[in-house]
Amino acid sequence: MSAATERQPELRNDLLWGQLHALTVVAQLGSFTKAAQRLSLSKAAISQRIADLERAMGAQLVARTTRSVRLTEAGQRLIEDTESSFAQITRSLAELRDAAGQPRGLLRITAPVALGRQHVAPQLDAFLRRYQEIRIELDLSDRLVPLAQEGFDLAIRHTSAPPDTHVAVKLCDSRALLLASSAYLKKHGTPMHPAELATHACLPYLRPGPAVWLFEQRGNAGPERLKVPVQGPLRAANSEVLREAALAGLGIALLPDFSAAPAVRAGRLKELLPDWRPVGFFGDAIYALHPWSSSTPRPVRLFIEHLKQALGAGF
């Protein structure tokens, strides 16, 4: 019998669901390694599932290079036909599991370093003691990671404009504070107008380009805005570092309230220029963001409620 007339073995579709699911996760995350982490499998097991699926389909579904993974045209077509079904199955299973008893599962959260260290991490103990079937992975990074692509269920963000591509729940208001220690002010004087900051030692946040602080003052003729170029002995990309430098008397710092409020309440830092509002630098609120879904997973919903109760009064 020739190869042309040789019969192909009948496909056992019920044996391909795991392989198809692996392909949808690889497509979503763009990485065999990340897909393996999401599915709690080895990278070799993911690779084998994709290879088995390609052999069953008789077509290459994934194009692999040393740096990236992308779907072929056939793979993309297969994903478009099946991805929504797997998403619906996942939602249905999660809803049934939640309704059946204790909330459980892995909750992957990303948050900025300073905000996460000071205000997210301290809330984990009470939450995990209350919901003992939930596990949490907390990633602290100032990089704005794409949630779905990197497998995160929830992001905590300090922003004024949450993306409309995600569900955004406001946890509390936030504001920027212009601060200095008494020791610095005693030695260098207290600025009475934003323009005077140009002659002071300032501690700007580390961002590309020259450091410029923007202030707004509301008056009868409308808001007045003033840009002030600043410089000083230290720039850093972390509000905790700048707060400690201000406490040490190195200069004047512009800090988010979530990092500075305890030192202000204790009298260790003094707020300057209260009639002028720093604008456009830090966010106006703290938000919890999660990918849109027809139903929010219960661990995500519970953790958002937990944070909102803990942080709702602000800083």
Residue pairs with C-beta under 8 A, 6 or more apart in sequence:
8 58
11 56
16 53
16 56
18 49
19 49
19 50
19 52
19 53
19 56
20 53
20 78
20 82
20 86
21 39
21 86
22 35
22 39
22 41
22 46
22 49
22 50
22 53
23 49
23 50
23 53
23 61
23 62
23 75
23 78
23 79
24 79
24 82
24 83
24 86
25 35
25 38
25 39
26 32
26 35
26 46
26 50
26 62
26 69
27 71
27 75
27 76
27 79
27 83
28 35
28 83
28 148
28 149
29 35
29 38
29 149
29 150
29 151
30 68
30 69
30 70
30 149
31 69
32 43
32 46
32 47
32 50
32 69
33 43
34 150
34 151
35 46
36 42
36 43
36 45
36 46
37 151
38 151
39 46
50 61
50 62
53 61
54 60
54 61
54 62
57 74
57 78
59 72
59 74
60 72
60 74
60 75
61 71
61 72
61 74
61 75
61 78
62 69
62 70
62 71
62 72
62 75
63 69
63 70
63 71
63 72
71 79
91 293
91 294
91 295
94 105
94 295
94 297
94 298
95 295
97 104
97 105
98 297
98 298
102 131
102 132
102 133
103 131
103 133
103 134
103 298
103 299
103 302
104 133
104 134
104 299
105 133
105 134
105 135
105 297
105 299
106 134
106 135
106 136
106 137
107 134
107 135
107 136
107 137
107 153
107 154
107 299
107 300
107 303
108 136
108 137
108 139
108 151
108 152
108 153
108 154
109 120
109 136
109 137
109 138
109 139
109 152
109 153
109 154
109 155
109 156
109 303
110 138
110 139
110 140
110 141
110 145
110 147
110 150
110 152
110 154
110 155
110 156
111 120
111 138
111 139
111 140
111 155
111 156
112 140
112 141
112 142
112 156
112 157
112 158
113 140
113 141
113 142
113 238
113 240
114 238
114 239
114 240
114 256
114 258
114 259
115 156
115 158
115 256
115 258
115 286
116 138
116 140
116 156
117 140
117 240
118 240
118 258
118 259
119 258
119 286
119 310
119 311
119 315
120 138
120 156
120 307
121 138
121 140
123 306
123 307
123 310
124 136
124 138
126 306
127 134
127 136
127 302
127 303
127 306
128 134
128 136
131 299
131 302
134 299
134 302
136 303
139 145
139 152
142 237
142 238
144 157
145 152
145 155
147 153
147 154
147 155
147 166
147 289
147 290
147 291
148 291
153 290
153 291
153 297
153 299
153 300
154 288
154 289
154 290
154 300
154 303
154 304
155 166
155 288
155 289
155 290
156 171
156 286
156 287
156 288
156 289
156 307
157 283
157 286
157 287
157 288
157 289
158 174
158 256
158 258
158 282
158 283
158 285
158 286
158 287
159 283
159 284
159 285
159 287
160 283
160 284
160 285
162 168
162 287
162 289
163 289
165 292
166 289
166 290
166 291
166 292
167 289
167 290
167 291
167 292
167 293
167 296
168 287
168 288
168 289
169 287
169 288
169 289
169 304
169 308
170 285
170 286
170 287
171 285
171 286
171 287
171 288
171 304
171 307
171 308
171 311
171 312
172 285
172 286
172 308
172 311
172 312
172 313
172 314
172 315
173 284
173 285
173 286
173 314
174 256
174 257
174 258
174 282
174 283
174 284
174 285
174 286
174 314
174 315
175 256
175 257
175 277
175 282
175 284
176 254
176 255
176 256
176 257
176 277
176 278
176 279
176 281
176 282
177 254
177 255
177 256
177 257
177 260
177 261
177 264
177 271
177 278
178 252
178 253
178 254
178 271
178 272
178 273
178 276
178 278
179 246
179 252
179 253
179 254
179 255
179 260
179 263
179 264
179 269
179 270
179 271
179 272
180 190
180 246
180 251
180 252
180 253
180 269
180 270
180 272
181 246
181 247
181 248
181 249
181 268
181 269
181 270
182 270
183 249
184 201
184 246
184 249
184 250
184 251
184 252
185 270
187 249
188 200
188 201
190 272
191 197
191 200
191 252
191 272
191 273
192 273
193 273
194 213
194 215
194 226
194 228
194 273
194 276
195 226
195 228
197 213
197 228
197 230
197 252
198 228
198 229
198 230
200 230
200 232
200 251
200 252
201 232
201 233
201 250
201 251
201 252
202 211
202 213
202 230
202 231
202 232
202 251
202 252
202 253
202 254
203 232
203 233
203 234
203 235
203 236
203 242
203 245
203 246
203 250
203 251
203 252
203 253
203 254
204 211
204 213
204 230
204 231
204 232
204 235
204 254
205 211
205 235
205 236
205 237
205 239
205 242
205 254
205 281
206 235
206 236
206 237
207 237
210 229
211 229
211 230
211 231
211 235
212 227
212 228
212 229
212 230
213 227
213 228
213 230
213 254
213 278
213 281
214 225
214 226
214 227
214 228
214 278
214 279
214 280
214 281
215 225
215 226
215 228
215 273
215 276
215 277
215 278
215 279
216 223
216 224
216 225
216 226
216 276
216 277
216 279
217 223
217 224
217 226
217 275
217 276
217 277
218 224
218 277
225 279
226 276
232 250
232 251
232 252
233 250
233 251
234 241
234 242
234 245
234 250
234 251
236 242
236 245
239 255
239 256
239 258
239 259
239 260
240 259
242 253
242 255
242 259
243 253
243 255
243 259
243 260
243 263
243 269
245 251
245 253
246 252
246 253
246 255
246 269
247 263
247 268
247 269
252 272
253 260
254 278
254 281
256 282
256 283
257 314
257 315
258 286
258 315
260 269
261 315
263 269
264 270
264 271
286 311
288 303
288 304
288 307
288 308
290 296
290 300
290 304
